[in-house]
Amino acid sequence: MFSPDERAALIVQIRSWFDDNLDQELGQFQAEFLLDFFTDKVGVFYYNQGLLDARGLFETKVELIGESIMELEKQTPFFR
């Protein structure tokens, strides 16, 4: 899921957060385990929310396109 560089950067951030906020040193293995846990168990919630957000944005854009198309319509003696 994450590239090796991304994974390494996330692990550094996890270790730093634990040190800064909990005054607790977290080992490399512990940080990797924690990253894997949150990726597997919590990540799906963020993923699903991202899909819902993308869908909402898409629907809004489609509605705007539909309105723009209707604005281009020429008047005729026939109504639809």
C-alpha positions as CSV (number, residue, x, y, z in Angstrom):
1,M,0.0,0.0,0.0
2,F,2.7,2.5,1.0
3,S,6.0,2.8,-0.8
4,P,9.1,2.0,1.3
5,D,9.9,5.7,1.5
6,E,6.3,6.6,2.6
7,R,6.3,3.8,5.1
8,A,9.6,5.0,6.6
9,A,8.4,8.5,6.8
10,L,5.1,7.4,8.6
11,I,7.1,5.4,11.1
12,V,9.3,8.4,11.9
13,Q,6.1,10.4,12.4
14,I,4.6,7.8,14.7
15,R,7.7,7.5,16.8
16,S,8.0,11.3,17.0
17,W,4.4,11.7,18.0
18,F,4.7,9.1,20.8
19,D,7.8,10.8,22.1
20,D,6.4,14.3,21.9
21,N,2.9,13.7,23.2
22,L,3.1,10.6,25.4
23,D,6.8,11.0,26.5
24,Q,7.3,7.4,25.4
25,E,9.9,6.1,23.1
26,L,8.5,3.7,20.6
27,G,10.8,1.2,19.0
28,Q,11.0,0.6,15.2
29,F,9.2,-2.7,15.4
30,Q,6.4,-1.2,17.7
31,A,5.9,1.7,15.3
32,E,5.7,-0.6,12.3
33,F,3.2,-2.8,14.1
34,L,1.1,0.2,15.0
35,L,1.2,1.5,11.5
36,D,0.1,-1.9,10.2
37,F,-2.7,-2.1,12.7
38,F,-4.1,1.3,11.9
39,T,-3.7,0.7,8.2
40,D,-5.7,-2.6,8.4
41,K,-8.3,-1.7,11.0
42,V,-8.8,2.1,10.7
43,G,-7.7,2.8,7.2
44,V,-10.8,1.3,5.6
45,F,-13.0,3.9,7.4
46,Y,-10.9,6.7,5.9
47,Y,-11.0,5.0,2.5
48,N,-14.8,4.6,2.6
49,Q,-15.2,8.2,3.7
50,G,-12.9,9.3,0.8
51,L,-15.1,7.4,-1.6
52,L,-18.3,9.1,-0.2
53,D,-16.6,12.5,-0.5
54,A,-15.5,11.8,-4.1
55,R,-19.0,10.6,-5.0
56,G,-20.6,13.8,-3.5
57,L,-18.2,16.0,-5.4
58,F,-18.8,14.0,-8.6
59,E,-22.6,14.3,-8.2
60,T,-22.3,18.1,-7.6
61,K,-20.2,18.5,-10.7
62,V,-22.6,16.4,-12.8
63,E,-25.5,18.6,-11.6
64,L,-23.6,21.8,-12.5
65,I,-22.9,20.4,-16.0
66,G,-26.6,19.5,-16.4
67,E,-27.6,23.1,-15.5
68,S,-24.9,24.5,-17.9
69,I,-26.3,22.4,-20.7
70,M,-29.8,23.5,-20.0
71,E,-28.7,27.1,-20.2
72,L,-27.4,26.5,-23.7
73,E,-30.9,25.3,-24.8
74,K,-32.5,27.5,-27.4
75,Q,-36.2,28.5,-27.1
76,T,-38.6,26.8,-29.5
77,P,-42.3,26.8,-29.8
78,F,-42.2,23.3,-28.4
79,F,-41.9,22.6,-24.7
80,R,-40.1,19.6,-23.2
